[in-house]
Amino acid sequence: MTNKILNIAEEYSDTPAGRYLSDGNYSGQRFRDEFLFPALQNNCEVEVILDGTLGCGSSFLEEAFGGLIREKNMDLAEIESKLHITSSRALYKNKIWQYLKDAQLEKKKKK
């Protein structure tokens, strides 16, 4: 297995926005399902680069990353061992990890 770099601005959109497919072509759901989840399944480590985008809304980030646990049934420990977030905006990195932790807590509550 290999390592994968996903540069959102270059490979997806410099204006990622929205939660669901119905919100537009560059939603968090589409990024998760077509880019992020397959990369995590097929590689040892995945680096997601957020720099270069004009911004990332909370709905995009929550669905793309929190949805890995909620929709794809991944475990936080597995994600932590594989996923690396690169961003000059610490707020984005902090939000992503918080969304992942929140999704894991909700998953545990439902068991």
Buried (B, 14 or more C-beta within 10 A) or exposed (E): EEEBBBBBBEEBBEBBBBBEEEBBEBBBBBBBBEBBBEBBEEBEBBBBBBEEBEEBBEBBBBBBBBBBBBBBEBEBEEBEEBBEBBBEEEEBBEBBBBBBBBBBEEBEEEE
